[in-house]
Amino acid sequence: MIGTIGLAAMVVLFSTIAPATKYVFETSHIDPNLLSCARVGIGFLCLLPTALMTDARGLASLTWPGIVRLTGLGWLGVVSYAVAAWSLQYTSVSHYILIYSLIPTFTALFGIVLGKQVGTVMTFLGVSCASLGCLIAISDTSVFSSFSLGDGYALLYTMMMAGHMAWSGGVAKKFGVLTANTVMFGASFLVLLPTSLAGTQSVQTMSSSSLALIAYIGLATVGAFVLRYWTLRRMPPTMVAAYHNLIPVCTILLANMALGEPIGMPVMVGGATILLGIELVRKGDRLYSACQERLSAAFATILPR
């Protein structure tokens, strides 16, 4: 019961980040780099004291090669939040989250390239199915008539996050979850800080509600991250992954209710096709093997010996 509540809270936090970011852009003139820097900085300020209190030994035992590796992973994964912010400035939340939902398929492709998993017919079928679903979904001309600049940023962000996930295998076990992410967030904050200084003047004209939403975006990022790892320790990964599939659905519904973004037929059909493709990537080989076994058993009982 507690694990289910944690998963539901994780879905809620992840689902609210993109609509909140889009609302800030629509109601203020904040620079995307500044918003991303604030998001990462808030995350770092939350992670650092927590790591010092619970894993000070892990932080003290870091070596320079380990710091360099975590810094590189942070630049690939955490700095990509700036790319996500630029995406949401130029495209809709629905387009952004539908493209972002392709992360499992891109991660599988990167895993095949890196030799960490074997590419099968079902894997490539799932990738093709999810990609087709994404193209169907973003063809919703009631939002944008074509693939926009924001959609391109969303695709780049998705590829960066997928590469981060593919390359970071074993990092949490080697360095510890809090230690690894504290270093990645801290290194990324130092990269984003210089690029965000030019937009600090826009903060003076922002409303208190926009400033509160920026703080929420940072806190929600950390909260969703903590809940994801907390649930992974207590529940099967398949259950956590199943709940992850609810994030695009909830995000699109929130964007419709809060921002008035329409939910057209292409979005629904494309979203369903994306989910089908993701499931084929995750479970396709097992389903194929199970079907083969059942067919073989059925033919064995029908055909004469």
C-alpha positions in Angstrom: 0.0 0.0 0.0 2.8 2.4 0.9 4.7 1.6 -2.2 1.6 2.2 -4.4 1.1 5.6 -2.7 4.8 6.4 -3.4 4.4 5.5 -7.1 1.2 7.6 -7.4 3.0 10.6 -5.9 6.0 10.1 -8.3 3.6 10.1 -11.3 1.9 13.3 -10.0 5.2 15.1 -9.5 6.6 14.1 -12.9 3.3 14.9 -14.6 3.2 18.5 -13.2 6.7 19.6 -14.1 6.1 20.2 -17.8 2.8 22.1 -17.4 4.2 24.2 -14.6 7.2 25.1 -16.8 5.0 26.0 -19.7 2.8 28.2 -17.5 5.9 30.1 -16.3 6.9 30.8 -19.9 3.4 31.9 -20.8 3.1 34.3 -17.8 6.7 35.7 -17.7 9.7 36.5 -19.8 12.2 34.3 -17.9 15.2 32.9 -19.9 15.0 29.1 -20.3 18.6 28.8 -19.2 17.9 30.7 -16.0 14.9 28.5 -15.2 16.9 25.4 -15.8 19.7 26.7 -13.6 17.2 27.4 -10.8 15.8 23.9 -11.2 19.2 22.2 -11.0 20.4 24.6 -8.3 17.4 23.8 -6.1 17.9 20.1 -6.7 21.6 20.4 -5.7 20.8 22.4 -2.5 18.4 19.6 -1.5 20.7 16.7 -2.4 23.9 18.0 -0.9 22.8 18.2 2.8 21.0 14.9 2.5 24.1 13.2 1.1 26.2 14.8 3.8 23.9 13.5 6.5 23.3 10.0 5.1 26.3 9.2 2.9 29.2 11.4 4.0 31.6 8.5 3.7 30.6 8.0 0.0 31.3 11.7 -0.8 34.7 11.6 1.0 35.7 8.4 -0.9 35.2 9.9 -4.3 38.3 9.9 -6.5 39.1 12.2 -9.4 38.3 9.6 -12.1 35.0 9.0 -10.4 34.2 12.7 -10.3 35.1 13.1 -13.9 32.8 10.2 -14.9 29.9 11.6 -12.9 30.5 15.1 -14.2 30.3 13.8 -17.8 27.1 11.9 -17.0 25.7 15.0 -15.4 26.5 17.2 -18.4 24.7 14.7 -20.6 21.7 14.1 -18.4 21.1 17.0 -16.0 22.3 19.8 -18.3 19.7 18.5 -20.8 17.1 20.1 -18.6 18.1 23.3 -20.3 17.2 21.7 -23.7 13.9 20.6 -22.2 13.2 24.2 -21.1 13.9 25.6 -24.6 11.6 22.9 -26.0 8.7 23.9 -23.8 9.2 27.5 -24.8 8.5 26.7 -28.4 6.2 23.7 -28.4 3.2 22.4 -26.6 3.3 20.3 -23.4 1.5 17.5 -25.3 4.1 17.4 -28.1 7.0 17.6 -25.6 5.8 14.7 -23.4 4.9 12.5 -26.3 8.4 12.8 -27.7 9.9 12.4 -24.2 8.0 9.2 -23.8 10.3 7.7 -26.5 13.1 7.5 -23.9 12.8 3.7 -23.4 13.1 3.0 -27.1 16.1 5.3 -27.5 17.7 3.7 -24.4 17.2 0.3 -25.9 18.9 1.4 -29.1 21.9 3.0 -27.2 22.1 -0.2 -25.2 22.4 -2.2 -28.4 25.1 0.1 -29.8 27.1 -0.1 -26.6 26.8 -3.9 -26.6 24.8 -4.0 -23.3 21.8 -5.8 -24.8 21.1 -7.8 -27.9 18.9 -6.3 -30.6 16.1 -8.6 -31.7 13.3 -8.4 -34.2 10.8 -7.5 -31.4 13.1 -4.7 -30.2 13.3 -3.0 -33.5 9.6 -3.6 -34.1 8.8 -1.8 -30.9 11.1 1.1 -31.7 9.5 1.4 -35.1 6.0 1.3 -33.6 6.8 3.9 -30.9 8.4 6.2 -33.5 5.4 5.9 -35.8 3.1 6.7 -32.9 5.1 9.8 -32.1 4.8 11.0 -35.7 1.1 10.4 -35.6 0.7 12.3 -32.3 2.6 15.4 -33.3 0.8 15.7 -36.6 -2.1 17.2 -34.6 -2.5 20.4 -36.7 -4.7 22.0 -34.1 -1.6 22.7 -32.1 1.2 23.0 -34.6 1.1 22.4 -38.4 4.5 20.7 -38.6 7.5 19.5 -36.7 8.5 22.7 -34.9 11.8 23.9 -33.4 10.4 23.0 -30.0 9.8 19.5 -31.1 13.4 19.3 -32.3 14.6 20.4 -28.9 12.3 17.8 -27.3 13.8 15.1 -29.5 17.4 16.2 -28.6 16.5 16.2 -24.9 15.0 12.7 -25.2 18.1 11.4 -26.9 20.4 13.0 -24.3 18.4 11.5 -21.4 18.4 8.1 -23.1 22.1 8.3 -23.6 22.5 9.3 -20.0 20.5 6.3 -18.8 22.3 3.9 -21.2 25.8 5.1 -20.1 25.0 5.3 -16.4 24.5 1.6 -15.8 26.0 0.6 -12.4 26.7 4.2 -11.4 24.2 4.1 -8.5 25.7 0.8 -7.2 29.3 2.0 -7.4 29.0 5.5 -6.0 25.6 5.4 -4.2 22.4 7.1 -5.4 22.7 10.3 -3.4 26.5 10.7 -3.9 26.3 10.2 -7.7 23.4 12.6 -8.2 24.8 15.2 -5.9 27.9 15.4 -8.0 26.0 15.3 -11.2 23.6 18.1 -10.1 26.5 20.2 -8.7 28.6 19.9 -11.8 25.7 20.7 -14.0 24.8 23.7 -11.9 28.3 25.2 -12.5 27.8 24.7 -16.2 24.4 26.3 -16.4 25.2 29.2 -14.0 27.3 31.4 -16.4 24.7 30.9 -19.3 21.9 32.0 -17.0 23.3 35.3 -15.6 22.2 37.3 -18.6 18.6 36.5 -17.8 18.6 37.4 -14.1 17.0 40.8 -14.8 13.8 39.1 -15.8 13.3 37.9 -12.2 12.6 41.4 -11.0 9.4 41.6 -13.1 8.1 38.1 -12.3 5.0 37.6 -10.2 5.2 35.8 -6.9 3.2 32.9 -8.4 5.8 32.4 -11.1 8.6 32.4 -8.6 6.7 29.9 -6.5 6.2 27.6 -9.5 10.0 27.8 -10.3 10.7 26.7 -6.7 8.1 23.9 -7.1 9.7 22.7 -10.3 13.0 22.3 -8.6 11.5 20.6 -5.5 9.3 18.3 -7.7 12.4 17.2 -9.7 14.2 16.1 -6.5 11.0 14.6 -5.0 10.2 12.6 -8.1 13.8 11.3 -8.3 13.8 10.3 -4.6 10.4 8.6 -4.9 11.5 6.7 -8.0 14.5 5.2 -6.3 12.6 4.6 -3.1 9.9 2.6 -4.9 12.5 0.7 -6.9 13.9 -0.6 -3.7 10.5 -1.8 -2.5 8.6 -2.9 -5.6 9.3 -4.8 -8.8 10.9 -2.7 -11.6 8.0 -3.8 -13.9 5.5 -2.2 -11.6 7.5 1.0 -11.4 7.8 1.0 -15.2 4.1 0.4 -15.6 3.3 3.5 -13.5 5.8 5.5 -15.6 3.6 4.9 -18.6 0.9 6.9 -16.8 3.1 10.0 -16.8 2.4 11.1 -20.5 -1.3 10.4 -20.0 -1.5 12.5 -16.8 0.7 15.3 -18.3 -1.5 15.6 -21.4 -4.7 15.7 -19.2 -3.1 18.4 -16.9 -2.1 20.5 -20.0 -5.6 20.3 -21.2 -7.2 21.4 -17.9 -4.6 24.0 -16.9 -3.4 25.4 -20.3 -6.3 24.6 -22.6 -4.2 22.4 -24.9 -6.6 20.3 -27.1 -6.6 16.5 -27.1 -7.2 15.5 -30.6 -7.6 12.1 -32.2 -3.9 12.0 -33.4 -2.7 12.6 -29.9 -4.8 9.7 -28.6 -4.0 7.3 -31.4 -0.3 8.2 -31.4 0.0 8.0 -27.7 -1.6 4.5 -27.6 0.8 3.5 -30.4 3.8 4.8 -28.4 2.8 2.8 -25.4 2.4 -0.3 -27.5 5.9 0.2 -28.9 7.4 0.7 -25.5 5.8 -2.5 -24.3 7.1 -4.4 -27.3 10.6 -3.1 -26.5 10.3 -4.1 -22.8 8.4 -7.4 -23.1 8.3 -8.3 -26.7 10.8 -11.1 -26.6 9.2 -12.7 -23.6 5.8 -12.5 -25.2 7.2 -13.9 -28.5 8.8 -16.9 -26.7 5.7 -17.5 -24.7 3.5 -17.6 -27.8 6.0 -19.9 -29.5 5.9 -22.3 -26.5 2.1 -22.3 -26.5 1.8 -22.9 -30.2 4.3 -25.7 -30.1 2.3 -27.3 -27.2 -0.9 -26.9 -29.1 0.5 -28.4 -32.3 2.0 -31.3 -30.3 -1.5 -32.2 -29.0 -3.1 -31.9 -32.5 -0.6 -33.5 -34.8 -0.1 -37.3 -34.7 3.1 -38.6 -33.3 
